[in-house]
Amino acid sequence: MLKDRMKPGARSYSFEFFPPRTDEAEEALFQLIAEELRPLDPSFVSVTYGAGGSTRDRTLRIVARIVRETDLIPVAHLTTVLADEAELSRIIDELKSSGVRHILALRGDPPATLPEGKTTIHDPNFQHARDLVELIHRRAPGHFSVGVAGHPEGHPESKGDLELDAKHLAEKVLAGADFVVTQFFFEARHYFALRERAIRHGMPPDTPILPGIMPVTNFAQIKRFAELSGAEFPAWLEEKLSVHADDPSALADLGIELATKLCEELLQGGAPGLHFYTLNKSPATRQIVANLDASQSRIG
Ligand SMILES: Cc1cc2nc3c(=O)[nH]c(=O)nc-3n(C[C@H](O)[C@H](O)[C@H](O)COP(=O)(O)OP(=O)(O)OC[C@H]3O[C@@H](n4cnc5c(N)ncnc54)[C@H](O)[C@@H]3O)c2cc1C
């Protein structure tokens, strides 16, 4: 199982994708996975799930195809927003029968308006990701290894109460999650502080927490993502990057250099691996992994 590849010092890499909208884009994604990312020996590849089920069929199809056509381990994201127990149970069953063994259990973000036919955002029994962790284990005892999300700078809804947010993370783990993947962030200290807080709130210290890495390759996009996720976009970073605001290639090079430094700091501080938000592109991720491998072989 995956947990073995997330032991301290494992230096595992994992890659996250979103399900493409067209058949052509799906083929291109599979090619990218097989030809460009497979050689990096990822511990897993994960496929996001549009909250409210907007990508349900595509997410399920892609993870099933990864099982059938590759030797990679897929992690299927699943969210509770706008879903009830019957629907979540059907999806869990389908993932099980496709041979998927890993789920990232999430709550998802509520939509701005309720879609037609829906009357509530959260089923009262599925208000939080922890409820999904419990359902997965009830529904398919012993089958799935479950991961959950961690928020190094606190989830935006926790409004700065980092302790409470970490307590909720510890509760998700104690409810049956085997590993944590974090929201992206730009300063390593946020990751280490989250780890300490969660352990203080009862999370077993050996729980693997994979830091989420989002290399900056597009200035406007990363600022928007940071605003949505609650990640602080530090002034020093903005200052460095804005020098290249009109030069996409120089900006991407600098983004890769800064992300490499962040990754090195995280691995040196004991992070068991790195989880890359690839946005379905590989150049930045591949370059960072190459930089890390080169610096590792210099040290080793
Ligand atoms: C690695 C990663 C992958 C993601 N993938 C997806 C995806 O595929 N699709 C998607 O739609 N979204 C995805 N998201 C976004 C995620 O769904 C949002 O951040 C969402 O708002 C919170 O999800 P969660 O699972 O952390 O929720 P929760 O753990 O339920 O936390 C949400 C808020 O509720 C609080 N809370 C938790 N438990 C309790 C409790 N028992 N009582 C009171 N308050 C509580 C928390 O402190 C937090 O403020 C991802 C996020 C990460 C970090």
The ligand as a Gaussian input file, in Angstrom:
#p B3LYP/6-31G(d) Opt

LIG

0 1
 C       -4.836000      18.214000      -1.368000
 C       -6.176000      18.846000      -1.649000
 C       -6.951000      18.316000      -2.674000
 C       -8.209000      18.878000      -2.951000
 N       -8.966000      18.320000      -3.955000
 C      -10.200000      18.798000      -4.197000
 C      -11.046000      18.199000      -5.182000
 O      -10.660000      17.238000      -5.847000
 N      -12.272000      18.727000      -5.358000
 C      -12.728000      19.788000      -4.630000
 O      -13.853000      20.211000      -4.837000
 N      -11.966000      20.380000      -3.685000
 C      -10.712000      19.916000      -3.454000
 N       -9.939000      20.489000      -2.482000
 C      -10.447000      21.686000      -1.762000
 C      -11.248000      21.298000      -0.496000
 O      -12.386000      20.581000      -0.870000
 C      -11.607000      22.610000       0.202000
 O      -10.459000      23.171000       0.797000
 C      -12.751000      22.506000       1.204000
 O      -13.223000      23.825000       1.506000
 C      -12.351000      21.880000       2.519000
 O      -12.160000      20.554000       2.385000
 P      -11.659000      19.653000       3.618000
 O      -11.716000      18.258000       3.121000
 O      -10.407000      20.159000       4.184000
 O      -12.877000      19.913000       4.619000
 P      -13.075000      19.718000       6.216000
 O      -12.038000      18.849000       6.817000
 O      -14.478000      19.294000       6.373000
 O      -12.829000      21.189000       6.744000
 C      -13.561000      22.294000       6.259000
 C      -13.723000      23.335000       7.369000
 O      -14.549000      22.783000       8.397000
 C      -13.830000      22.731000       9.630000
 N      -14.193000      21.449000      10.270000
 C      -13.733000      20.222000       9.969000
 N      -14.288000      19.308000      10.766000
 C      -15.125000      19.978000      11.601000
 C      -15.988000      19.589000      12.652000
 N      -16.094000      18.309000      13.015000
 N      -16.724000      20.555000      13.273000
 C      -16.624000      21.869000      12.919000
 N      -15.808000      22.294000      11.928000
 C      -15.072000      21.361000      11.280000
 C      -12.363000      22.799000       9.272000
 O      -11.586000      23.325000      10.344000
 C      -12.409000      23.709000       8.064000
 O      -12.490000      25.060000       8.460000
 C       -8.674000      19.985000      -2.198000
 C       -7.871000      20.523000      -1.169000
 C       -6.641000      19.952000      -0.885000
 C       -5.792000      20.524000       0.202000

